[in-house]
Amino acid sequence: MKNIIHTAFISCLTILILTLSVEANGQQTLEKLYTQTGYPYEPLVKRSKLVRILYRQNGQQISCRTEISQGDSVWEGKGRHAELNDFITTPLRACLGRSEAKRLLKNTY
């Protein structure tokens, strides 16, 4: 019970509001993003103006990419494939590699 409450508390703390839109190519962004706390994803989101995850589901596979606005520039990530379960639990980690997230975070300092 304590672990469930702790997990729910951490999830609530990491809710990120994103712009809801549908792109012309059929990809979508999430209105809310639930991500686990931790380096480099949490500080990257906190230090960025906007983080968008554009995705398309095909059965148990997700095709996704990220767009991150920092100041006046927008970084567009390469497309990635993720398993549905990974995307549901940690969408940003599933769609943005750790090394890329670290590089982008470095640009915010």
N, C-alpha and C positions, 0 to 999 in steps of 0.2 A: 504494500500500500504506500509506504514511504517513497519507494522508487518511482511509483506511478506519479505521485504528487510532484516529486522532484523533476521528473521528465516533463510533466505538463508545465511546470513553472519555467523551466529552461526554454521550452518551445514557445511559451507566451512571450518571453523576453526577446526572442529572436524573430518575431514576426516583422516582416518588412513589407511596407506598402509599395507596390509597383503600379505603374500605369497599365490600365487594362486597354488593350487594343487588339484588333485583328488585322494582320498584314494582308496585303493583296494576294500574296502567294499561299495563303491559307494557314500560316503559322500564327500562334497565339502567344500572349504573355500571361503570366499569372498575376492576379490582382494582389494576392498575398503570397509571400514566400516564407516557408518554414525551413530554417536551416539550423544545423547544429552549431553551437558556439565553437570557437577555435580559430587558430591561426592557419592560414592567412585570410580565410573567407570572411569571418566576422569583422575584422578591422577594415578589410577592403570595402565591404558594404557600408560601414559607418563613415568612411572617408570619401565615398563616391557620391556624386550628385544623384545618379539614377542607375539602377541595375535592372536590366530586363532580361528575361529568359524567353526566347522564342522557341516553340516546340511543336512537334507533330507526332501524334501517336499512331502506330501501326501494330495493333495487337499488343504483344508484350514488349515491343521495342519502341523507344522514343528517339526521334531525331531532334536535336536541339542545338542552339548556339546562344551565346550571351552577347549583350551590348552593355557597355559600361561607360557612363558619362562622368568625366572628371574635368571640372573647370569648363573650358570651351571646346574640349576635344571629346570625341566619342570613339571608343575602341570596339571593333566588331570581331568577335571570336569566330574561329573556324567551326564548321558543323561537327558534331560528335554524335555517337550512338550510345544509348544507355538502356539498361534494363528498366522496366517499369517500376519494380520495387525500389531500386536505387533512386530513381527520379522522384518517386513519391516521398521517400524519407529525407533525402538530401539533394534537392534539385540543382542547387548551384554547384555543389561538388560533382554531380553527375555530368554537368554541362560545361564545366570550366576546370581544366587541369590545374593541379596544385602549383606547378612551376609558373604557369601563366598568371595565376592569381598572385603569387609572390612578386612577380615582375611588375604587375599592375599596381600592387600595393606600394612597392618601392617608389613608383611615380607620384604618389600622393604626398610624399614628404618633401 
